[in-house]
Amino acid sequence: MKEFVHGGNVYNADGTKGKWLDMSANINPFGISESVRRAVTEHIDDIVHYPDPKAKAFKAAVTARYGIDADAVVAGNGAAELLYVYFHAKKPKTVILPVPTFSEYEKAACAAGSVIHHVRLKEEDDFAADWEAVIDSCPAKACIVLCNPNNPTGNLIGRETLERCLKAGAARDVQFVVDESFLDFREDEALYSVMDLASRNEGLFVLRSLTKFYALPGLRLGFGVTHKNVCKQLEAHKDCWNVNTLAQYAGAAALKDEAYREKTLAFIKKEPYAMAEKLRSLTGLTVFGGTVNFLLVKIKPSFGSGTDCVAYLRERGILVRPCHMYEGLNAQFMRLAVKNERDNETVIKEIHNYIISEKNAKVKRLLD
């Protein structure tokens, strides 16, 4: 497993927050909603009490928003915590990981002693795959983790395909973890989500995060959906107070805020595509994704490298995610969050400046 550093590290060496334009973390550019701000403010005095161990108000909001029974929901200190809880409880011998993808899947599985098998998604196929063939190749009793849409490539897997995969895998007792943490950014999420199937399927665990869509990474909040029997098993493997009081109230308020949700969906429907097209107009770049709020960008070797571009941008106060640490990618790749139009224009301009500086430097070396 490659050494991995997450995006969103805006802190200085002494722990103080730096003044960065953070394009490295895929967080809703609108920030926290006013309803969340009110919920946190109104309940600040409640931190003198232990959190509700059953997270009843939060689960009720999940039920109202997604139509999922509360006894099929397990609340987490971010979706990432639930990965560790799941693998600790289930301890699958073999875990199948299509790569490149989110690093915490491998870390969580390795922490539970699982053996990792990578399925390499190919750049020449735009990082797509024949998912039914992948499932057919899984050994019996294996666990496969599917990120939908995939981070960092943005690829989506349709619901019908996933249903066929679930059926094929069930015959060999293959377990499925489907991470839908970015699907809230899709107004057509029903075409891709299998969350409603998880409550009646002990072989399916679906993850959702509130940190991305509702801009709550500092509070840490997510949930998982699975059969109630599996939920009981997972509850037994986690701290009973794992979700803090303010996160529970903030999450309940966020899920009820339909105006915030509609505003975000209207923005994401346009801005990722606009940003991708502007980047594609620059010489030397290949752009992947655009289905949600991030883009994977490759700089062709003759125009520099993603790693060097990340360093160049950092010197100018902009944080961008390097991708050489992702299994299946290399130093030519970087990932950009989609923010507001002004911030997006700023980073596009500086990437263009980097490419020009690389070109000029190569000309100078030739002349010298």
Stockholm file with secondary structure:
# STOCKHOLM 1.0

chainA/1-368         MKEFVHGGNVYNADGTKGKWLDMSANINPFGISESVRRAVTEHIDDIVHYPDPKAKAFKAAVTARYGIDADAVVAGNGAAELLYVYFHAKKPKTVILPVPTFSEYEKAACAAGSVIHHVRLKEEDDFAADWEAVIDSCPAKACIVLCNPNNPTGNLIGRETLERCLKAGAARDVQFVVDESFLDFREDEALYSVMDLASRNEGLFVLRSLTKFYALPGLRLGFGVTHKNVCKQLEAHKDCWNVNTLAQYAGAAALKDEAYREKTLAFIKKEPYAMAEKLRSLTGLTVFGGTVNFLLVKIKPSFGSGTDCVAYLRERGILVRPCHMYEGLNAQFMRLAVKNERDNETVIKEIHNYIISEKNAKVKRLLD
#=GR chainA/1-368 SS CCCCCCSCCCBCTTSCBCCCEECSSCCCTTCSCHHHHHHHHHTGGGGGSCCCTTCHHHHHHHHHHHCCCGGGEEEESSHHHHHHHHHHHHCCSEEEEEESCCTHHHHHHHHTTCEEEEEECCGGGTTCCCHHHHHHTSCTTCEEEEESSCTTTCCCCCHHHHHHHHHHHHTTTCEEEEECTTGGGCTTGGGTCCHHHHTTCTTEEEEEESTTTTTCTTTCCEEEECCHHHHHHHHTTSCTTCSCHHHHHHHHHHHHCHHHHHHHHHHHTTHHHHHHHHHHTSTTEEEEECSSSEEEEEECGGGCCHHHHHHHHHHTTEECEECTTSTTCCTTEEEEECCCHHHHHHHHHHHHHHHHHHHHHHHHHHHC
#=GC SS_cons         CCCCCCSCCCBCTTSCBCCCEECSSCCCTTCSCHHHHHHHHHTGGGGGSCCCTTCHHHHHHHHHHHCCCGGGEEEESSHHHHHHHHHHHHCCSEEEEEESCCTHHHHHHHHTTCEEEEEECCGGGTTCCCHHHHHHTSCTTCEEEEESSCTTTCCCCCHHHHHHHHHHHHTTTCEEEEECTTGGGCTTGGGTCCHHHHTTCTTEEEEEESTTTTTCTTTCCEEEECCHHHHHHHHTTSCTTCSCHHHHHHHHHHHHCHHHHHHHHHHHTTHHHHHHHHHHTSTTEEEEECSSSEEEEEECGGGCCHHHHHHHHHHTTEECEECTTSTTCCTTEEEEECCCHHHHHHHHHHHHHHHHHHHHHHHHHHHC
//
